[in-house]
Amino acid sequence: MVEVRVAGVALDASGQHVILLKPADEAPGEGRILPIWIGAQEATSILVAVEGADTPRPLAHDLMRTMLETLGAAVETVEVTRIDGGTFFAEITLGTTAGTTRIDARPSDAVALACRVGATIHVADAVLDEAGIPDTVTGDESDAEETVEDEADQEERVDEFKRFLDDVDPEDFRDA
């Protein structure tokens, strides 16, 4: 298992949302990212959690967090465990008064919940090997000494990733 972080949420050429998971120990713009196609509501929920935005009413994942807290359970970790027929699978490990239990979940729901409770997110090595792509888009935007040349490189990487998203089809990740 590889610990990852949410590197972003993007739209592909067809307008579908993609969550980008990046190994936590890899620098921005280096290594790999794992794109997972998700629904619009889940994308919104993840972005709200990552950005720490307030919502007027609890979203479904806020409700999950509150229910778990009320019942004395805590999310220990979230794992994207496998791909089967192009579908990603995840599990949420909960610590409860009765012990540890694992729950099957969609990766989007698992990640949205992990972002709300501060739980670690992991991806199976085999999943990252099968569906990970070179990271050409998550360059570090916080570098105050970024040069014009670096900006051009970043723009080129973003354009390259956009071309990838234009050409990629979620079916490409299904087993042949």
C-alpha positions as CSV (number, residue, x, y, z in Angstrom):
1,M,0.0,0.0,0.0
2,V,1.1,3.5,-0.9
3,E,0.0,6.5,1.2
4,V,-1.6,9.1,-1.1
5,R,-3.0,12.6,-0.9
6,V,-5.7,14.4,-2.9
7,A,-3.8,16.3,-5.6
8,G,-6.9,17.7,-7.1
9,V,-10.2,17.2,-8.8
10,A,-10.4,17.9,-12.6
11,L,-12.9,17.6,-15.5
12,D,-12.0,15.4,-18.4
13,A,-12.9,16.3,-22.0
14,S,-16.4,14.9,-21.7
15,G,-17.1,16.9,-18.5
16,Q,-16.7,13.9,-16.1
17,H,-15.0,14.6,-12.8
18,V,-11.7,12.9,-12.0
19,I,-10.1,12.8,-8.6
20,L,-6.3,12.8,-8.7
21,L,-4.5,10.9,-6.0
22,K,-0.7,11.4,-5.6
23,P,1.7,9.4,-3.5
24,A,2.4,11.4,-0.4
25,D,6.2,11.0,-0.6
26,E,6.4,12.2,-4.2
27,A,7.1,15.8,-5.1
28,P,4.6,17.7,-7.1
29,G,5.1,17.2,-10.9
30,E,7.1,14.0,-10.3
31,G,6.2,10.3,-10.1
32,R,2.7,9.3,-10.7
33,I,-0.9,10.3,-10.1
34,L,-3.9,8.0,-10.0
35,P,-7.0,9.3,-11.8
36,I,-10.3,7.9,-10.7
37,W,-13.5,9.0,-12.4
38,I,-16.2,10.1,-9.9
39,G,-19.6,11.7,-9.8
40,A,-20.3,15.4,-9.6
41,Q,-21.7,15.3,-6.1
42,E,-18.7,13.3,-4.8
43,A,-16.4,15.8,-6.5
44,T,-18.1,18.7,-4.8
45,S,-18.0,16.9,-1.5
46,I,-14.3,16.2,-1.8
47,L,-13.5,19.8,-2.8
48,V,-15.5,21.2,0.1
49,A,-13.6,19.0,2.5
50,V,-10.2,19.7,1.0
51,E,-10.8,23.5,0.9
52,G,-12.4,23.5,4.4
53,A,-15.4,25.3,3.0
54,D,-18.6,25.7,5.0
55,T,-21.9,24.5,3.7
56,P,-25.3,25.8,4.9
57,R,-26.4,22.2,5.5
58,P,-24.4,19.0,6.1
59,L,-23.5,17.1,2.9
60,A,-23.9,13.3,3.0
61,H,-20.2,12.8,4.0
62,D,-20.6,15.3,6.8
63,L,-23.6,13.2,8.0
64,M,-21.4,10.0,7.8
65,R,-18.8,11.7,10.0
66,T,-21.3,12.9,12.5
67,M,-22.9,9.4,12.7
68,L,-19.6,7.7,13.2
69,E,-18.6,10.2,15.9
70,T,-22.0,9.8,17.6
71,L,-21.6,6.1,17.7
72,G,-18.1,6.2,19.0
73,A,-16.4,5.0,15.8
74,A,-13.5,6.5,14.0
75,V,-12.1,6.2,10.5
76,E,-8.6,4.7,10.9
77,T,-7.7,4.5,7.2
78,V,-9.1,4.4,3.7
79,E,-7.7,2.1,1.0
80,V,-8.2,1.8,-2.7
81,T,-7.8,-1.9,-2.8
82,R,-8.3,-3.1,-6.4
83,I,-9.6,-2.6,-9.9
84,D,-12.0,-5.1,-11.4
85,G,-13.3,-4.6,-14.9
86,G,-12.3,-0.9,-14.9
87,T,-14.1,-0.3,-11.6
88,F,-12.1,0.8,-8.6
89,F,-12.9,-0.6,-5.1
90,A,-12.1,0.8,-1.7
91,E,-12.4,-0.1,1.9
92,I,-12.8,2.0,5.0
93,T,-11.3,0.7,8.2
94,L,-13.2,1.8,11.3
95,G,-12.2,1.6,14.9
96,T,-15.3,0.8,17.0
97,T,-16.0,-0.1,20.6
98,A,-16.4,-3.7,19.3
99,G,-13.0,-3.7,17.5
100,T,-11.8,-2.9,14.0
101,T,-14.0,-3.5,11.0
102,R,-13.6,-2.9,7.3
103,I,-16.4,-1.7,5.1
104,D,-16.7,-1.9,1.3
105,A,-17.0,1.6,-0.3
106,R,-16.8,3.5,-3.5
107,P,-13.4,5.3,-3.6
108,S,-15.1,8.6,-4.0
109,D,-17.1,8.2,-0.8
110,A,-14.1,6.8,1.1
111,V,-11.9,9.7,0.0
112,A,-14.6,12.3,0.8
113,L,-15.0,10.8,4.3
114,A,-11.2,10.6,4.9
115,C,-10.8,14.2,3.9
116,R,-13.4,15.2,6.5
117,V,-11.9,13.2,9.4
118,G,-8.2,13.5,8.6
119,A,-7.8,9.8,8.0
120,T,-4.9,8.5,5.8
121,I,-5.6,7.3,2.3
122,H,-3.7,4.4,0.8
123,V,-3.7,2.8,-2.7
124,A,-2.7,-0.8,-3.4
125,D,0.6,-1.0,-5.2
126,A,-1.0,-3.1,-7.9
127,V,-3.7,-0.4,-8.5
128,L,-1.1,2.3,-8.8
129,D,1.0,0.2,-11.1
130,E,-2.0,-0.6,-13.3
131,A,-3.8,2.7,-13.5
132,G,-1.2,5.3,-12.4
133,I,0.0,7.8,-15.0
134,P,3.0,10.1,-15.0
135,D,2.4,13.3,-13.0
136,T,2.9,16.2,-15.4
137,V,0.4,18.6,-13.8
138,T,0.7,18.9,-10.1
139,G,3.7,21.3,-10.0
140,D,4.2,23.2,-6.8
141,E,2.4,26.5,-7.1
142,S,3.6,27.7,-3.7
143,D,7.2,28.3,-4.9
144,A,7.7,32.0,-4.6
145,E,10.9,32.0,-6.7
146,E,9.2,30.4,-9.7
147,T,10.7,31.7,-13.0
148,V,9.0,32.5,-16.3
149,E,10.6,29.4,-17.7
150,D,9.1,27.3,-14.9
151,E,5.7,28.8,-15.6
152,A,6.1,27.8,-19.3
153,D,7.0,24.3,-18.3
154,Q,4.0,24.1,-16.0
155,E,1.7,25.4,-18.8
156,E,3.2,22.7,-21.1
157,R,2.6,20.0,-18.5
158,V,-1.0,21.2,-18.0
159,D,-1.6,21.2,-21.7
160,E,-0.1,17.7,-22.0
161,F,-2.4,16.5,-19.2
162,K,-5.4,18.1,-20.9
163,R,-4.5,16.3,-24.1
164,F,-4.3,13.1,-22.1
165,L,-7.8,13.8,-20.6
166,D,-9.1,14.6,-24.1
167,D,-8.0,11.3,-25.4
168,V,-8.5,9.0,-22.4
169,D,-11.7,7.0,-22.0
170,P,-12.6,5.4,-18.6
171,E,-13.0,2.2,-20.7
172,D,-9.2,2.3,-21.2
173,F,-8.8,1.2,-17.6
174,R,-11.0,-1.8,-17.9
175,D,-9.3,-5.2,-18.2
176,A,-9.2,-6.5,-21.8
